[in-house]
Amino acid sequence: IVEVPDLRLDVIAEIAQPQKVVPAVVEFVDIAGLVAGASKGEGLGNQFLAHIRETDGIINMVRCFVDENVVHVAGRVDPVSDVETIHTELALADLATAEKAQVRNVSRVKSGDKEAVKLEALLGKVRAQLDQGRPVRALSLEREERALLKPLCLLTEKPAIYVANVDEKGFKNNPLLEKIEAYAAREGAPVVAICAAIEAEMADMSADDKRAFLADLGLEEPGLDRLARAAFGLLGLQTYFTAGPKEVRAWTIHRGDTAPQAAGAIHTDFERGFIRAEVISYEDYIACGGEQKAKEAGKMRLEGKDYVVRDGDVIYFRFNV
């Protein structure tokens, strides 16, 4: 579980002076590398594929450094080949899922069920994509089509990010990194370069020691911070804040969520009994020096059920259950 670095949280905390500060977090699940044949149960394939189904997005972590002392399972370092092995296994697993769904759907299609007919056409499109070894996420699908596919939990439909594991000098002029960047660009996926050796070395350091260590390497922040932010963006997430004397906290919601949905991130009762939201934009909260002065300056807005929360809003919810 990794905290999402957000300077805004620190600035709000300086003004509110709370007893506790709670950042937003992203949960990463480490899944052992897939080998060829995983979709048919090779290695612990089926078990790992089941773990991937439970996630919201996939990080493809690939090796982009050469070191004779570190063995590569394939006997050579080729990040694109590694990614294609993963993609092939995930595509084969999805193909099996799509085929089973088509078999189950036959009787409904024969009975003239309109939704079943739509699903049949969609599954045909999905299978054609997977037959080419391409992920379902690369298809241009309408919202309705995505809703039809959702119950299938297709692995290659999940948003993906590529993490290139480089050595200390591999952040620039690294042909292996450039290869994976070119590959990811074709599907519009982000790439984050990190050095796992550096991250491991920093794991037990204090904040001050980390800063000094990074400065010596010419880096501004840990790779894990960049990865957490990239994952946050990949999943379409954003942050709003609550601020008071007891606690300043960053809450995670999806972009486009309404005020009641945002309130539900705190507690389902807040969403169920939502009355209104008292909202101050982050900029106004900082410019006015806190909630009370923002109120006095007329910068607090009362928003109802249809209000779409903006990234950085500072909100107080009124509810009644």
C-alpha positions in Angstrom: 0.0 0.0 0.0 1.7 3.2 -1.2 0.9 6.8 -0.3 0.1 9.0 -3.2 2.4 12.0 -2.9 0.4 15.3 -2.9 1.9 18.6 -1.9 -1.6 20.1 -1.5 -2.2 17.8 1.5 0.8 19.3 3.3 -0.2 22.9 2.5 -3.8 22.3 3.8 -2.4 20.7 6.9 -0.1 23.7 7.6 -3.2 25.9 7.7 -5.6 23.6 9.6 -2.9 22.3 12.0 -4.8 18.9 12.5 -3.9 16.2 15.0 -3.5 13.7 12.1 -2.8 13.8 8.3 -4.0 10.9 6.1 -2.9 10.7 2.5 -4.6 8.9 -0.4 -3.1 5.5 -1.1 -2.8 3.0 -4.0 -2.7 -0.7 -3.3 -0.2 -2.8 -5.5 -0.4 -6.6 -5.6 2.8 -8.3 -6.5 2.0 -11.2 -8.9 4.8 -13.6 -9.9 6.0 -13.3 -13.5 3.9 -15.2 -16.1 5.6 -17.9 -18.1 4.7 -19.2 -21.5 1.8 -21.6 -21.1 0.3 -19.8 -18.0 -3.1 -19.7 -19.6 -3.1 -23.5 -19.7 -1.9 -23.8 -16.1 1.9 -23.8 -16.6 3.8 -22.8 -13.5 1.1 -21.5 -11.2 -0.6 -19.8 -14.1 -4.3 -20.2 -13.3 -3.8 -19.0 -9.7 -1.9 -15.9 -10.9 -4.5 -15.2 -13.6 -7.2 -15.3 -10.9 -5.2 -12.7 -8.9 -5.0 -10.4 -11.9 -8.8 -10.6 -12.5 -9.3 -9.0 -9.1 -7.3 -5.9 -9.9 -8.4 -2.6 -11.5 -5.3 -2.2 -13.7 -2.2 -4.1 -14.7 1.5 -3.0 -14.3 3.8 -4.8 -16.7 7.2 -4.7 -15.0 10.0 -5.6 -17.4 13.7 -5.7 -17.1 15.6 -3.0 -19.0 19.2 -3.5 -17.8 22.0 -5.9 -18.6 23.9 -7.6 -15.8 25.6 -11.0 -16.2 25.2 -11.6 -12.5 21.4 -11.4 -12.7 19.9 -14.4 -14.5 16.9 -13.8 -16.9 14.5 -16.7 -17.2 14.6 -16.5 -21.1 18.4 -16.3 -21.2 18.4 -12.9 -22.8 17.2 -9.4 -21.9 14.4 -8.3 -24.3 11.7 -6.2 -22.6 9.4 -6.3 -25.7 9.6 -10.1 -25.9 8.8 -10.3 -22.1 5.7 -8.1 -22.6 4.5 -10.1 -25.6 4.8 -13.3 -23.5 2.6 -11.8 -20.9 0.1 -10.4 -23.5 -0.1 -13.7 -25.3 -1.0 -15.6 -22.1 -3.6 -12.9 -21.0 -5.0 -12.9 -24.5 -5.3 -16.7 -24.6 -7.1 -16.6 -21.2 -9.5 -14.0 -22.5 -10.1 -15.9 -25.7 -11.2 -18.9 -23.6 -13.5 -16.7 -21.5 -15.0 -15.1 -24.7 -15.6 -18.6 -26.3 -17.4 -19.8 -23.1 -19.5 -16.7 -23.0 -20.5 -17.3 -26.7 -21.6 -20.8 -25.9 -23.7 -19.7 -22.9 -25.2 -16.9 -25.1 -26.4 -19.2 -27.9 -29.9 -20.0 -26.6 -30.6 -16.3 -25.7 -29.6 -15.3 -29.3 -31.9 -17.9 -30.7 -34.8 -16.6 -28.6 -34.2 -13.1 -30.1 -33.0 -11.5 -26.9 -31.8 -8.1 -28.2 -29.0 -7.7 -25.5 -27.8 -11.2 -26.3 -27.6 -10.4 -30.1 -25.5 -7.2 -29.2 -23.2 -9.3 -27.0 -22.7 -11.9 -29.7 -21.6 -9.3 -32.2 -19.3 -7.7 -29.6 -17.8 -11.0 -28.7 -17.0 -11.6 -32.3 -15.2 -8.3 -32.4 -13.3 -9.2 -29.2 -12.2 -12.6 -30.5 -10.9 -11.1 -33.7 -8.8 -8.7 -31.6 -7.5 -11.4 -29.3 -6.7 -13.7 -32.3 -4.2 -11.0 -33.4 -2.7 -11.0 -29.9 -3.9 -7.5 -29.3 -5.5 -6.4 -26.0 -9.2 -5.6 -25.8 -8.4 -2.2 -24.2 -7.0 -1.2 -27.6 -10.5 -1.6 -29.2 -12.6 1.6 -29.6 -15.7 0.6 -27.6 -18.8 2.5 -26.7 -19.8 2.8 -23.0 -22.7 0.4 -23.6 -20.3 -2.2 -25.1 -18.0 -1.9 -22.1 -21.0 -2.4 -19.8 -21.8 -5.6 -21.7 -18.3 -6.9 -21.3 -17.8 -6.0 -17.7 -19.2 -9.2 -16.2 -16.6 -11.2 -18.1 -13.7 -9.5 -16.2 -11.5 -9.7 -19.3 -7.8 -9.4 -18.4 -6.7 -7.5 -21.5 -9.5 -4.9 -21.1 -7.9 -3.6 -17.9 -5.9 -0.4 -18.3 -2.2 -1.1 -18.4 1.0 0.7 -17.4 4.6 -0.3 -18.2 7.4 -0.1 -15.6 10.9 -0.4 -16.9 13.3 -1.6 -14.3 16.6 0.1 -15.2 20.0 0.3 -13.5 21.3 3.4 -11.8 22.6 4.9 -15.1 19.7 3.6 -17.3 17.3 6.5 -17.1 18.7 8.1 -20.2 20.2 6.8 -23.5 19.0 3.3 -22.7 18.1 1.3 -25.9 16.1 -1.2 -23.9 14.0 1.6 -22.3 13.5 3.2 -25.7 12.2 -0.1 -27.0 9.5 -0.5 -24.4 8.6 3.2 -24.7 8.0 2.7 -28.4 5.9 -0.4 -27.8 3.7 1.3 -25.1 3.2 4.3 -27.3 1.4 2.1 -29.9 -1.4 1.4 -27.4 -1.2 4.8 -25.7 0.0 3.4 -22.4 2.3 5.3 -20.0 5.8 4.1 -19.1 7.5 4.7 -15.7 11.3 4.0 -15.4 12.4 3.0 -12.0 15.6 1.4 -10.6 14.5 -1.3 -8.2 18.0 -1.5 -6.7 17.7 2.2 -5.7 14.2 1.8 -4.3 15.3 -1.2 -2.2 18.3 0.8 -0.9 16.0 3.7 0.1 13.3 1.5 1.7 14.4 2.0 5.3 15.9 5.5 5.0 14.4 8.6 6.7 12.8 11.3 4.6 15.9 13.5 4.9 18.3 10.7 4.0 16.2 9.8 1.0 16.3 13.4 -0.3 20.1 13.5 0.1 20.5 10.1 -1.5 18.3 11.1 -4.5 20.1 14.4 -4.9 23.4 12.6 -5.2 22.0 10.5 -8.0 20.5 13.5 -9.7 16.9 12.4 -9.1 14.1 14.5 -7.7 11.8 11.9 -6.2 11.6 8.1 -5.6 10.4 6.0 -8.5 7.6 4.6 -6.3 6.1 8.1 -5.9 6.1 8.5 -9.7 4.5 5.0 -10.1 1.8 5.7 -7.5 0.8 9.0 -9.3 0.9 7.2 -12.7 -1.4 4.4 -11.4 -3.7 7.0 -9.9 -4.1 8.7 -13.2 -4.3 5.4 -15.1 -7.4 4.4 -13.1 -9.1 7.7 -13.6 -8.9 8.7 -10.0 -8.8 12.1 -8.3 -8.6 13.5 -4.8 -10.8 15.7 -2.6 -10.0 16.8 0.9 -11.6 17.1 4.3 -10.0 19.5 6.8 -10.5 20.1 10.5 -8.7 20.3 13.8 -8.8 16.5 14.3 -7.8 15.4 10.8 -6.8 16.5 7.3 -7.4 13.7 4.8 -7.2 13.0 1.1 -10.1 10.9 -0.2 -9.9 8.9 -3.5 -12.8 9.1 -6.0 -13.3 8.6 -9.7 -13.2 11.6 -12.0 -16.9 12.5 -12.7 -18.2 11.4 -9.3 -21.0 13.5 -7.9 -21.1 15.0 -4.4 -23.2 12.1 -2.9 -20.8 9.5 -4.5 -17.8 11.4 -3.0 -19.5 11.4 0.4 -19.9 7.6 0.1 -16.1 7.3 0.1 -16.2 8.4 3.7 -19.2 6.3 4.7 -22.2 4.8 2.9 -24.5 6.7 5.4 -23.1 10.0 4.1 -24.2 9.0 0.5 -27.6 7.6 1.6 -28.5 10.6 3.7 -26.8 13.3 1.6 -28.3 16.8 2.1 -25.7 19.1 0.7 -21.9 19.7 0.3 -20.1 22.8 1.5 -17.3 23.2 -1.0 -14.2 25.4 -1.1 -11.8 25.1 -4.0 -8.3 24.3 -3.1 -7.0 27.6 -4.5 -9.6 29.6 -2.5 -8.9 27.6 0.7 -5.2 28.4 0.5 -5.6 32.0 -0.7 -8.0 32.8 2.2 -6.0 30.9 4.8 -8.5 28.3 5.8 -12.2 27.5 6.0 -13.4 30.3 8.2 -11.8 33.1 6.2 -13.0 31.5 3.0 -16.6 31.5 4.4 -16.2 35.2 5.3 -14.9 36.0 1.8 -17.9 34.2 0.2 -15.8 31.5 -1.3 -17.7 28.6 0.2 -20.4 27.2 -2.1 -23.4 25.0 -1.2 -23.7 22.3 -3.7 -26.4 19.6 -4.2 -26.7 16.1 -5.5 -25.8 16.9 -9.1 -22.5 18.6 -8.3 -19.5 16.9 -10.0 -16.6 17.1 -7.5 -13.4 18.7 -8.8 -9.9 17.6 -8.1 -8.7 19.4 -5.0 -12.0 20.5 -3.6 -12.1 20.9 0.2 -15.6 19.6 1.3 -17.7 19.4 4.4 -20.8 17.1 3.9 -24.2 17.6 5.6 -26.3 14.4 5.9 -29.1 12.9 7.8 -29.9 9.2 8.1 
